[in-house]
Amino acid sequence: MVFPRRWLEAGVHGPLVALIALVGVLCLTTPGFLTLGNLLNVLSQIAVWGILALGMTFVIISGGIDLSVGFVLSLATMVLGWSAKTLGLPMGTAMVLAVLTGSSCGLASGLLVARAGLPAFIATLAMYYVSKGLAHLLTGGSQIVDYPDWFLAYSYHHYFGVVSVTTALFIVLIVACWIFLAKRQPGRDLYAVGGSADVARLAGIRVALVTTGAYVISGTMAGVAGVVYASRVNASTPLAGAGYELNAIAIAVIGGASLGGGAGTIGGTVIGALFVGCLMNGLNLHGVSPHMQTVTIGLAIGIAACLDMLNRRRRVEPGGRDRPSEA
């Protein structure tokens, strides 16, 4: 029981209790919620959001925010379709180019933050508009459809009746990110930078490199999510990821990542992904409008951020010095 105990020490017990309560309510109020088809749909949905949120977790831990990931996903999925359909490149090559597109966008954002000294909000907002414009320019705003059957099977063929390739990919990325943050020195450096960049610099940590790396990881995850999205919907559209940055931030924050930096876990992000996925699915099953769903997600972010603020204040001793973290 090592993983659950560490998750509880890291402050994941609150989101976990909230997830259990939400699932209980949905089971009682929504007859179709526990059907296999619906649960597979939830898993398929959170694969895209969850992959984005994994990258967002790295950025938030570093003390930043990435507003661009939604349209970086859009740009990546358009590069995938444009490379495969217009240039005639093999799908495998197009998939690699899509992921590299996301990495390049993340690198640009990271350099703007770490080297140019721009606030993360401004740097990633600039990348938001750049990637949005490029996604439309590639095909003049037209969508690209009809991918090969084997590519679509990544999302719709469920091995053992449950796990698709895209779901398995999400699980592999969860494990890889957990190992990086919990077991590797660069992961510990990321927490140090998010806690205090000045202290981290005095400790010999290359703050600019660590910060840039967090945004590269976020962009790479957006590129991967773009490929998964295209496989799931059999289309690439310039507005594919519009608003997805909100879901990614919500998942990370609901899962316990602190907007002040220096705190967050992959386990918490997974719980946050399941919470948001179940919440959105339950609202859909109850016929709630998409606009009201957006309001709900916004409220969830606000509540989670307020709880984080209260927890941070509780950890401060009377003298103004932070108590040692239990995680």
N, C-alpha and C positions, 0 to 999 in steps of 0.2 A: 504493500500500500504506500510506496514511496511517492509516486506521482500525486495522488489525491492529497496527501499530507502537505507536500510542498505547495500545491495549488492553494490549499486553505491558508497556509502561512503567508502566501503572496496576496491575500485579500480577494480570492476568487469565490469565497463561500457566499458572499452576497449575490453575485450574478448567478451562481449555481442554484441557490434557493429560488431566485426569481424565475429561472428557467423551469424548474420543477413545478412551481406554482402555475406558470403560464400553461404548461403542457396539461396539468390537471384540469384547469379551467376549460381548455379547448376540448379535452376529452369529454367533459360533461356537457358542453354547450354545442359542440359541432360533431354530429354523427359520422361524417365522412372523414374526420381528421385522421383516425387511426388506420385507415385502409392502406394497403401496401402501395397502391398507385399514388396516393397522396403523399405518403412519406418519401417515396422515391422522387417525387416532384420537388419536395423540400430540399432533399439532398442535392439534387441537380441544380436548384436555384442557388443554394448557399455555396456551391463550388466556385461560382464566379465571384460573388460578393466576398466569400471567405478568402480567396486567393488575393484579392485586392486588399483586404483587411490585414493579412499577414504582412504585406509590405508596409501598410500604413502604421502598423504596430512598431516597426523599426524606426520610422520617422518620428513618431510621437515619443518614443522612449528617448530619442536623441534631443528632444526639446523642440521639435519643429512640427510642421503640418504640411500635408501635400494635397492641395486643392485640385491638382491637375489630373489625378489618376483616372477620372471618368472619361475624359476626352483623349487621354493617352491610350486607354483601352480602345476607344473609337478609332484612333489613328492606326493602332496596331492591327485591328481587324480589317481596316480598309487596305493597309499594306499587304496583308495576307491575300485578300481577294484580288487586288490590282496585280500583284506579282503572279498569282496563279492563273487568272483569267485574261488579263491584258498582255502581260509579258510572256505568258505561256511557260513559266517556270514550274518545276515539279512541286507538288504540295509540300513535301518535306522541306525543300528550300524556302518556300514561301512562309512556312511556319517559323523557321529560324529567323528570317528577316523580320517577321512581326515581333518576335521576342526582342531582337536586337534594337528594333525601333523604340520599344518601351525602355530598354536600358539606356539608349542614347538620350531620350527625353529626361530620364531620371538623372543622368550625368549632368546635363545642362542645368537642371534645377539645382542640383547639389553644388555645382561650381558657382552659380549665382549666389547661393546662400553662404557657402564656406569661403569662397575666394573674393567675390565682389562685395560681400558683406550686406547683401539685401535681406530684409526680413523674409522669413519663410512664406508668409502670407503673400507678399508682393511677388516674389520669385516664382512661386508655383501658380499664382494667378496669371502671370505672364505666360507661363507654359500652358496653362489651361486654354488661353485664347489662341496661342500658336498652334497647338495640336488640333484644336477645333477647326481652325482655318485650313490646315493642311489636310485634315480628313475630308473636308468638302472639296478641296482643290484637286485631289487625286482623280476623282471621277466626275467632277462637276456637280457633286451633290447626289449622284445616282447611287442606288444600292447595288450590291453584287450578290447574286443568288446561285443556287444549284451547285453545291459542292459534291465531291464523290461520296458514294454510299459508305465506303470504308471510313471516311473522315467523320461522317455523321454518326456512325456506329460507336465512336468514342463516347458519345453522350447517351445513346439510346439502347445500346446492347448491354444488358445487365448480367454479368457473370454471377453464377449461383443465385440468380434471380434478384440480386441486390446491388452489387458493386459494378459501376461502369468504369471505363478507363479514366474519365475526367474526375470521378469521385476518388478513385485510387490515386490519381495524381495529386489531388488536394491533400489526401492523407500523407503521402510521401513528403510534400512540401511542409506540412505541419511538423513532421518528425525532424526534417532537416533544419527548419527554423528553430525548433526547440533545442536541438543539439547546439546550434550556433550560439544562441543567446545564453543557454544555461551551462554549457560545458566548454566553451572556447573563449580564449582571452579577448578576441575582438568583440565578442558579445558583452563581456564585462566592461570593456572600454566604452561601449555604447551607453551603458547605464551611467558610467562615470561622467561622460560628456553631458548627458541629459540632466544629471544631478547638479553639476556646476562645471561649465566649460573652463573657467579660469583655474579652478582647482585641478581639473584633469590635465590642463596644459602644464601646470607646475609639476605634476606627477610624471611628466614625460610622455603623455599620450598625444598622438598627432591628431588634434581635434579636427582640423580641416579634412583630413583623410577619412576619419571615422564618420563625420557628418556627411560628406559626399557619398560615402559608401552606403549610408542609410537610404539616401534618395535613389541611388542606382538600384538597390534592392527593390524599392517601391516601384520604380519604373519597370523593372524586369517582371515583377509580379503582375503589373498592369498589362504587359505584353503577353504573358502567359494567359491571363484572364481573357484577353482579346481573342486568342485562338480557341479557348474553351467556349466562349460566347458564340463564335461563328459555327462551331461544331454543334452547339445546342440548338440554334435557331435556323441553321442552314442559310445564313445571310450575313453580309457585312454592310452596315449602314453608318453614315457619318455621325448619327446621333445615338449609336449603340450604347454608349456608356454615360449618357447624359444623366446627371444626378447620382451616379454610382459612388462618387466621392463622398456623398452624404452617408450612404449605407456603410462604406468602409470606415469612416470616422465613427459612426454610431456603434458598429460592431466592436471596434477597438476600445472605445471609451466605456461602453456598457460592460465589456469584459475586464475592466479595471485599469486600463492604460491611463496614466495621468497626463492631462494636457499641459501640466507644468514641467513634464519631462522627468526622466530617471526612474519611472515605474511602469510596469506592464509585463504581462506574460503571454506566451503562446497559448497556454491552457485557457487563460481568460478570454483570449480572442476567439478560440474555438467555441467556448460557451456563448460568447456574444453573438457569433455567427448563427448558432442554433437558436438563440433567443429571437434575433431579428427575423430569421427565416420562418420560424414557427409563428411569430406575431404577424408577419405579412401574409403568410398563408392563411391563418385564421381569419384575418380581416377580409381577404379575398373570398373565402368560403361564406362569410356573412354578408357579402355584397357591398362592403364599404368602398366608397369611391377612392380612386388612386390619390386624389388631392388630400383626402382625410388621412390616408395612409402616410403621406408625407408629413402631415401635421403630427401624427403619432410618433414617427421616427424623430422629428425635431424635439418633441417633448421628452422622449426617452434620452436623447443626448443631453438636454438641459438638466434633467433629473440626475443622470449619471455624473455630469460635471459638478453639480452642486454637492453630491455625496462625496466626490473626490476632494473638493475644497474643504468640506467639513473634516474629512479624514486627515488631510494635511494639517489643518489647524490643531487637531487633537494630538498630532505627533510632535507639535512644537512645545518645548518646555517653557516655563515662565521667562527664562532668560533669553528666549528667542532662538535657541539652538535646537536643531532637529534631533529628536530621539533616534537612536540606532534602529535601522530597519530590521524587522523580524524575518524578512524574506532572505 
